[in-house]
Amino acid sequence: MSKKLFVGGLAWATTEAGLRDAFERFGEVVEAKVVLDRDTGRSRGFGFVTFAEDSAADSALNEMSGAELDGRTIRVDQAQSRNDRRGGGRH
């Protein structure tokens, strides 16, 4: 089963290829996605990395949270599914 991680604090210059490269040492990365602003096309400073194996994601979570990537200290957490998120948005 795959496991998705949230990666925050990304540098504006971090690309999806760079994000993938930083996390591939822990195991097979199914997807690495940097979230872009839809109006400007610029990074919003966060992204997601999906691993093929839960154990690889767990290792990456433990070792990469607080690590430096492209000159910035990143934060790594287990991603919340869209249904689990709270607050925000208009009703």
Buried (B, 14 or more C-beta within 10 A) or exposed (E): EBBBBBBBBBBEEBBBEBBBEBBBEBBEBBBBBBBEEEEEEEBBBBBBBBBBBEEBBBBBBEEBBEEEBBEBEBBBEEBEEEEEEEEEEEE
